[in-house]
Amino acid sequence: MNHDADGAELLTIGAFARASRLSPKALRLYDELRLLPPAHVDPVNGYRRYAPAQLERARLVAWLRRLGMPLTRIREVCELTPDTAAEAVAAYWAQVEADTAARRDLAAFLVDQLQRKDTAPMTASATPLTMRYAARTDRGLVRPANQDAAHAGPRLLAVADGYGPEGGRAAAAAVSALQHLEDAPAGTDPLSALEEAARRAHRAAPTADEATGSTLTALLRAGSQLALLHLGDSRAYVLRDSGLFRITHDHSLVQSLIDEGRLTPEEAPSHPQRAQLLRSLDGGSPFTPDLQLLDARPGERYLLCTDGLTGVVPPESLQEVLTAAETPEQAVADLIALAHAAGAPDNVACVVADLHPADAEVPAA
């Protein structure tokens, strides 16, 4: 068979590769995946031949691959009408831009962390740190009760967002389980101490007929380092000279869908299962927190908050408030005011803390 149904002469794989700007190797792969099967395969020698009409699809595949689109998604796009395919490509690229921005911020944060490693020991011994802090929770404008909890002290910062019929008790218990760490003896490993305290809270989480549990995000200061523990979709941020960095990753269904490319960040707030968590303190699932040790410096400002804030206030507004507020108390008040201005559909918990040299004069509230 050397012609297609319309009488056009079929192209060899080499000729088709040159015309479509796809390599023969790529064409063989796309045939195996049924993304771009040849018009005819010789039953004797296995030679593949392609119809000229397949060039348009092949060129679209080539362009989408240059965009970095996964092959499974390319297959879906190729089956769409042109208008719908255009919408799919636009949605994919919006996701790429959002992911790139998030990776850029993470890269900048990691570069900053790594660059300070060489001077961290000297800084730790020369500049002991202290914290100025504020914490506040708010019921919001819609929920009948407040199930968020927060704590801010000289060494410990924590927020928790309870859910289910006993959610308020779960959140309060999660934060309470950590508070003894304020008095932990010198030399205590902060990450181990934080993990063990949270593990006890996980085991003791209240049970109910319906799912009940809590998120938990906490920072424990030890010298010039901060131990971070995180479970759920509450968040932690740090404001430095180079900008505002989010230092936690949500353990939620919608975040997993975003990570897999099945949902865009713009679609996440309206997703019907946006509240579903993949990790939390609930007593019944495995205890798998994220743990991290951060090098802290004077002049940094940290924010811990529940999704009642981040669900309605964008990152750029968080940064504006955290940059402008003179004190943690003012920052916390302004952030909750922003949540109220956006409708405050959920409870809100905020903790803001500034790091100062221990011998410096701390600004008055």
C-alpha positions in Angstrom: 0.0 0.0 0.0 1.7 3.2 -1.2 -1.3 5.6 -1.2 -3.9 6.6 1.3 -7.7 6.6 0.8 -7.6 9.9 -1.0 -5.0 8.7 -3.4 -2.1 10.7 -1.8 1.2 8.9 -1.8 2.2 7.6 1.7 5.4 8.9 3.2 8.2 6.8 4.6 9.0 7.3 8.3 12.1 9.2 7.3 10.3 11.6 5.0 7.5 12.0 7.5 10.0 12.7 10.3 11.7 15.4 8.2 8.3 17.0 7.3 6.9 16.9 10.8 10.2 17.7 12.6 9.8 14.6 14.7 12.6 12.0 14.9 12.0 8.5 13.7 12.6 7.3 17.3 9.9 9.7 18.5 7.5 8.5 15.8 8.0 4.9 16.9 7.3 5.8 20.5 4.2 7.7 19.6 3.0 4.7 17.6 3.5 2.5 20.6 1.5 4.9 22.7 -1.2 5.1 20.0 -0.7 8.9 19.9 0.4 9.0 16.2 0.0 5.5 14.6 1.1 5.2 11.0 -1.4 4.9 8.2 0.1 1.6 7.1 2.6 -1.0 8.5 4.0 -3.5 6.0 3.1 -6.9 7.3 6.3 -8.4 6.0 9.1 -6.0 6.8 7.3 -3.8 9.4 8.0 -0.5 7.5 5.8 2.3 8.7 4.3 4.7 6.2 2.3 7.9 7.0 -0.4 9.8 5.2 0.3 13.5 4.3 -3.0 14.3 6.2 -1.3 13.2 9.4 1.3 16.0 9.3 -1.0 18.5 11.0 -1.5 16.2 14.0 2.3 15.4 14.0 3.2 19.1 14.0 0.8 19.8 16.8 2.4 17.0 18.8 5.8 18.4 18.1 4.8 21.9 19.3 3.1 20.5 22.4 6.2 18.5 23.2 8.3 21.7 22.9 6.0 23.2 25.5 6.8 20.3 27.8 3.3 18.9 27.9 3.1 15.3 29.1 2.3 12.7 26.4 -0.9 11.6 28.1 -2.2 15.2 28.1 -1.1 15.7 24.4 -3.2 12.7 23.5 -6.2 14.3 25.1 -5.5 17.7 23.4 -5.2 16.0 20.0 -8.7 14.6 20.3 -10.3 17.9 20.9 -11.8 20.4 18.5 -9.5 23.3 17.7 -11.3 25.8 20.0 -11.4 23.4 22.9 -7.8 22.4 22.2 -6.8 26.1 22.4 -8.5 26.4 25.8 -6.7 23.3 27.0 -3.3 24.6 25.9 -4.0 28.0 27.5 -4.9 26.2 30.8 -1.8 24.1 30.6 0.4 27.1 30.1 -1.2 29.0 33.0 -0.4 26.0 35.2 3.2 26.0 33.9 3.6 29.7 34.7 2.2 29.2 38.2 4.4 26.2 38.8 7.4 28.1 37.5 6.7 31.0 39.8 6.4 28.7 42.8 9.7 26.9 41.8 11.4 30.3 41.3 10.4 31.4 44.8 11.5 28.0 46.3 14.8 28.2 44.4 15.5 31.7 45.7 14.7 30.5 49.2 17.0 27.5 48.9 19.8 29.7 47.5 19.4 32.1 50.4 19.5 29.1 52.8 22.6 27.6 51.3 24.5 30.8 51.0 24.1 31.5 54.7 25.4 28.0 55.7 29.0 29.1 55.8 28.3 31.9 58.2 25.6 30.2 60.3 28.0 28.9 63.0 29.6 32.3 63.4 26.3 34.1 63.5 24.8 31.6 66.0 27.6 32.3 68.5 27.9 36.1 67.8 24.2 37.0 67.6 21.8 35.2 69.9 18.2 35.7 68.9 15.0 36.6 70.6 11.5 36.9 69.2 8.8 39.5 69.4 5.5 37.8 68.6 1.7 38.0 68.4 -1.1 35.5 67.9 -4.8 35.8 67.3 -7.7 33.7 66.2 -11.0 34.9 64.7 -14.3 33.1 64.1 -14.8 34.8 60.8 -18.1 36.1 59.4 -19.8 32.8 58.5 -18.8 29.9 60.8 -20.9 29.4 63.9 -17.9 28.5 66.1 -14.1 29.0 66.1 -12.2 25.7 65.6 -8.8 27.3 65.0 -6.1 27.6 67.7 -2.8 29.5 67.9 0.1 30.0 70.2 3.1 32.4 70.2 5.8 32.4 72.9 9.5 33.1 73.3 10.5 29.8 71.6 7.3 28.3 70.1 4.9 29.4 67.3 2.0 27.2 66.3 -1.3 27.3 64.5 -3.9 24.5 64.2 -7.2 24.2 62.2 -9.7 21.7 63.5 -12.3 20.0 61.5 -15.3 17.7 62.3 -17.6 17.7 65.3 -14.7 17.8 67.8 -12.4 20.0 65.6 -12.1 22.8 68.1 -11.0 20.5 70.8 -8.6 18.7 68.4 -6.9 22.0 67.4 -6.6 23.2 71.0 -5.2 19.9 72.1 -2.6 19.9 69.2 -1.3 23.3 70.2 -1.4 22.6 73.9 0.6 19.4 73.4 3.5 21.5 72.2 3.5 24.3 74.8 5.8 22.5 77.2 8.6 22.9 74.6 8.8 26.6 75.7 10.7 25.3 78.8 12.7 22.5 77.1 16.3 22.4 78.5 19.2 23.8 76.6 20.7 21.3 74.2 17.4 19.6 73.3 17.2 18.6 69.7 14.4 20.9 68.5 13.3 18.7 65.6 13.1 15.5 67.7 11.3 17.3 70.5 8.8 18.9 68.2 8.1 15.6 66.4 7.6 13.6 69.6 5.3 16.2 71.0 3.2 16.2 67.8 3.2 12.4 67.7 1.7 12.3 71.2 -1.0 14.8 70.1 -1.7 12.6 67.0 -2.2 9.5 69.2 -4.4 11.5 71.6 -6.6 13.1 68.9 -10.3 12.9 69.9 -12.5 10.5 68.0 -16.1 11.0 66.9 -18.7 9.4 64.7 -17.6 11.8 61.9 -14.0 12.5 60.8 -12.4 14.7 63.3 -8.8 16.1 63.5 -6.6 19.1 63.0 -3.8 20.5 61.0 -0.7 21.6 62.8 2.1 23.9 61.7 4.7 24.9 64.3 8.2 26.5 64.6 10.4 25.9 67.6 13.4 28.2 68.1 16.7 26.8 69.3 19.6 29.3 69.2 19.7 30.7 65.6 17.8 27.8 64.2 14.1 27.1 63.8 12.6 23.6 63.7 9.6 23.4 61.4 6.8 20.7 61.7 3.9 20.7 59.3 0.8 18.6 58.7 -2.2 19.7 56.7 -3.0 22.9 54.8 -2.1 25.6 57.3 1.0 27.4 56.2 4.3 29.0 57.2 6.0 31.9 55.4 9.2 33.9 56.0 9.7 37.5 55.0 13.3 38.4 54.2 15.0 41.2 52.2 14.6 39.1 49.1 10.8 38.7 49.5 8.1 36.5 51.0 8.7 32.8 50.9 6.2 30.0 51.6 8.1 27.3 53.5 5.4 24.6 53.7 3.6 22.5 51.1 -0.1 21.8 51.6 -1.1 18.2 52.3 -4.5 18.5 50.6 -6.3 16.8 47.7 -6.4 19.9 45.6 -2.6 20.5 46.1 -2.0 16.9 44.9 -4.2 17.5 41.9 -2.2 20.7 41.1 1.1 18.8 41.6 -0.1 16.1 39.1 -1.2 18.8 36.5 -4.9 17.9 36.8 -5.9 21.2 38.4 -4.7 24.8 38.0 -4.0 26.9 41.1 -6.7 29.2 39.9 -9.3 26.4 39.9 -8.3 25.2 43.4 -10.3 27.6 45.5 -13.6 26.6 43.9 -12.9 22.8 43.9 -15.7 21.0 45.7 -13.2 18.9 47.7 -10.8 21.8 48.5 -11.1 21.1 52.3 -10.1 17.4 52.0 -6.7 16.7 53.7 -4.3 14.0 52.9 -2.4 14.4 56.2 -3.5 15.7 59.6 -3.6 14.9 63.3 -6.5 12.5 63.5 -5.3 9.5 65.5 -6.4 7.1 62.8 -3.9 7.7 59.9 -0.1 7.4 59.8 1.8 10.2 61.4 3.9 11.6 58.6 4.8 15.3 59.2 7.1 17.4 57.1 10.2 18.3 59.2 12.8 20.9 58.4 15.6 22.8 60.2 15.9 26.4 59.1 18.7 28.9 59.7 17.2 32.1 61.1 18.6 35.6 61.0 17.8 38.9 62.8 15.3 41.0 60.8 13.3 38.1 59.5 9.5 38.0 60.0 7.6 34.7 60.2 3.9 34.1 59.5 2.0 31.0 60.5 -1.7 30.9 59.5 -4.6 28.7 58.7 -6.4 28.5 55.4 -9.1 30.9 56.6 -6.5 33.5 55.7 -4.7 32.1 52.7 -8.0 30.9 51.1 -9.1 34.5 50.6 -6.0 36.7 50.8 -3.5 36.4 47.9 0.3 36.1 48.6 1.0 39.6 47.4 -1.4 41.1 49.9 0.2 39.0 52.7 3.6 40.5 51.7 2.3 44.0 51.7 0.9 43.7 55.2 3.9 41.9 56.6 6.3 44.5 55.0 4.3 47.6 56.2 3.3 46.6 59.7 5.6 48.0 62.4 4.9 45.2 64.9 3.7 41.6 64.9 0.6 42.8 66.8 -0.2 45.3 64.0 0.5 42.6 61.3 -1.9 40.1 62.9 -4.6 42.7 63.2 -4.2 43.9 59.6 -4.2 40.3 58.2 -7.4 39.4 60.0 -8.9 42.6 58.7 -8.0 41.6 55.2 -9.7 38.2 55.7 -12.9 40.1 56.9 -12.8 42.4 53.9 -12.7 39.3 51.7 -15.8 37.8 53.4 -14.0 35.7 56.1 -15.9 32.5 55.2 -13.8 30.4 57.5 -12.1 30.7 60.9 -8.7 32.5 60.9 -5.6 32.0 63.0 -2.5 34.1 62.6 0.9 34.1 64.3 3.5 36.7 63.4 7.0 36.8 64.9 10.0 39.0 64.4 13.6 37.9 65.1 15.9 40.3 66.8 19.4 40.1 68.3 19.0 39.2 71.9 20.7 42.4 73.1 18.9 44.7 70.8 16.1 47.1 71.9 12.8 45.6 70.8 10.3 48.1 69.3 7.4 48.8 71.6 3.9 47.5 70.6 
